[in-house]
Amino acid sequence: MPKVIGIAKLDVSVAEVDRRDCIVACRIFGEGCYGGEPFFVPKNPSIDEDDGYVVSYVHNEKTGESNFLVMDATSPNLDIVAHVKLPRRVPYGFHGLFVTENDLMKL
């Protein structure tokens, strides 16, 4: 399983030639820290498209600690606005599936 060392936010409309110029925000989790699949959570769907939060699980292999991070999606460093220490480790590669309430009730 690949280990994710950070998150990069891209704006592909910024550059036509060199896509490296498209990085508009970035957070590296730190030495020995690896994250899970990030998700975007909007503050309010009627506001700007990136006005919200990026959330992810991060595990520190040095300390054995796992955290759920909430990052400000509008900040250039994806500033952490909240972190929750988890009682157990979330496995690398763990990801979610979003379904409607109607679909869930069919299960």
C-alpha positions in Angstrom: 0.0 0.0 0.0 1.5 3.4 -0.9 2.0 5.8 1.9 0.7 9.4 1.4 3.0 12.0 2.9 0.8 15.0 2.2 -2.0 16.7 0.2 -1.8 19.1 -2.7 -4.6 21.3 -3.9 -4.5 21.9 -7.7 -6.1 24.5 -9.9 -5.7 23.1 -13.4 -7.0 26.3 -14.9 -3.9 28.2 -13.8 -1.3 26.7 -16.1 -1.5 25.3 -19.6 2.1 24.0 -20.1 3.6 23.0 -16.7 1.0 21.5 -14.4 3.4 22.0 -11.4 2.3 25.6 -11.5 -1.2 24.4 -10.7 -0.4 23.7 -7.0 -2.2 26.4 -5.0 -2.1 24.8 -1.5 -0.1 22.0 0.1 0.3 20.3 3.5 3.1 17.7 4.2 2.1 15.7 7.3 5.6 15.4 8.7 8.3 12.8 9.1 6.9 9.4 9.8 3.3 10.6 9.3 1.1 9.2 6.5 -2.4 10.1 5.6 -5.5 8.5 4.2 -7.8 9.5 1.4 -8.7 13.2 1.8 -12.3 14.4 1.4 -13.6 17.9 0.8 -16.5 19.0 3.0 -18.1 22.3 1.9 -19.1 24.9 4.5 -22.1 25.9 2.5 -22.8 24.7 -1.1 -23.9 28.1 -2.3 -20.5 29.8 -1.4 -17.2 29.6 -3.5 -16.4 26.1 -4.6 -13.4 25.7 -2.3 -14.9 27.3 0.8 -14.8 24.4 3.2 -12.6 21.8 4.7 -10.3 19.0 3.7 -10.4 16.1 6.1 -8.1 13.1 6.4 -6.8 10.5 8.8 -3.1 10.7 9.6 -1.0 8.0 11.3 2.3 8.8 13.0 4.4 5.6 12.7 7.0 6.9 15.2 4.5 7.5 18.1 1.7 5.1 17.0 -0.8 7.9 17.3 -3.6 8.5 14.7 -5.5 11.7 14.2 -8.5 12.9 12.2 -7.4 16.3 10.7 -9.7 19.1 9.6 -7.9 21.6 7.3 -9.0 24.9 5.9 -9.3 24.3 2.1 -8.9 28.0 1.4 -5.5 28.5 3.1 -2.3 28.0 1.1 -0.9 25.7 3.7 -4.2 23.8 4.3 -4.0 25.0 7.9 -5.3 22.6 10.5 -8.4 24.0 12.2 -9.1 20.9 14.3 -7.5 17.5 15.0 -9.1 14.6 16.9 -6.9 12.0 18.5 -8.3 8.6 17.6 -8.4 5.6 20.0 -7.2 3.3 17.3 -5.2 3.3 14.0 -7.1 3.7 10.8 -5.6 1.4 8.1 -3.8 2.9 5.1 -6.1 2.7 2.1 -9.3 3.1 4.2 -11.9 5.1 2.3 -15.5 5.9 2.5 -18.5 5.6 0.3 -21.3 8.2 0.2 -24.8 7.1 -0.5 -28.2 8.8 -0.2 -30.5 7.9 2.7 -32.9 6.2 0.3 -30.1 3.9 -1.0 -29.0 3.2 2.5 -32.5 2.1 3.5 -32.5 -0.4 0.7 -29.6 -2.4 2.2 
